[in-house]
Amino acid sequence: WLPSYNRYVEISSCSNFVDYQARRMNIKYRTRDGKTGFVHTLNGSGLAVGRTTAAILENFQNADGSVRVPDVLVPYMGTDIIK
C-alpha cells in the first residue's frame, strides 16, 4: 500500500518471456537426439528497491517526521527508528 498513490503498487514481479529474448540472442538448447530449440527466459525482481523504500517510509512515518523501522528490519538496520 502506497498512501501517496492511494492504492497498492507492484513491488515485485516475475515474467515468462517464453522464447522471445532467446530468439533475439540466438540462445538454443540441444536435445539428446540432436534437435535444437530456443530456451525460454524468465525475468524477476525480488523487490523494487525504490517502491519498497517509499512504501516503508510512507507507512511507518511518525508525526514528527521520524520513521519507525519495521520489526523484521531492525536486525539489519541496527536501529528501530530513523530520525
For each residue, the residues with C-beta under 8 A, 3 or more apart:
1: 7 8 55 59
2: 5 6 7 8 9 51 54 55 58
3: 6 58 59
4: 54 58
5: 2 9
6: 2 3
7: 1 2
8: 1 2
9: 2 5 51 55
10: 13 48 51
11: 47 48 51 52 55
12: 44 45 46 47 48
13: 10 43 44 45 48
14: 42 43 44 45
15: 42 43 44
16: 40 41 42
17: 20 21 22 40 41 42 43
18: 40 41
19: 22 23 37 38 39 40 41
20: 17 23 24 41
21: 17 24 25 27 41
22: 17 19 25 26 27 28 38 39 40 41
23: 19 20 26 38
24: 20 21
25: 21 22
26: 22 23
27: 21 22 38 39 41
28: 22 36 37 38 39
29: 36 37 38 39
30: 34 35 36
31: 34 35 36 37
32:
33:
34: 30 31
35: 30 31
36: 28 29 30 31
37: 19 28 29 31
38: 19 22 23 27 28 29
39: 19 22 27 28 29
40: 16 17 18 19 22
41: 16 17 18 19 20 21 22 27
42: 14 15 16 17
43: 13 14 15 17
44: 12 13 14 15
45: 12 13 14 48
46: 12
47: 11 12 52
48: 10 11 12 13 45 51 52
49: 52 53
50: 53 54
51: 2 9 10 11 48 54 55
52: 11 47 48 49 55 56
53: 49 50 56 57
54: 2 4 50 51 57 58
55: 1 2 9 11 51 52 58 59
56: 52 53 59 60 67 70 73
57: 53 54 60 61 67
58: 2 3 4 54 55 61
59: 1 3 55 56
60: 56 57 67 68 69 70
61: 57 58 65 66 67
62: 65 66 67 68
63:
64:
65: 61 62 83
66: 61 62 81 82 83
67: 56 57 60 61 62 81 82
68: 60 62 80 81
69: 60 73 74 77 79 80 81 82
70: 56 60 73 74
71: 74 80
72:
73: 56 69 70 76 77
74: 69 70 71 77 78 79 80
75: 78
76: 73
77: 69 73 74 80 82
78: 74 75
79: 69 74 82
80: 68 69 71 74 77
81: 66 67 68 69
82: 66 67 69 77 79
83: 65 66
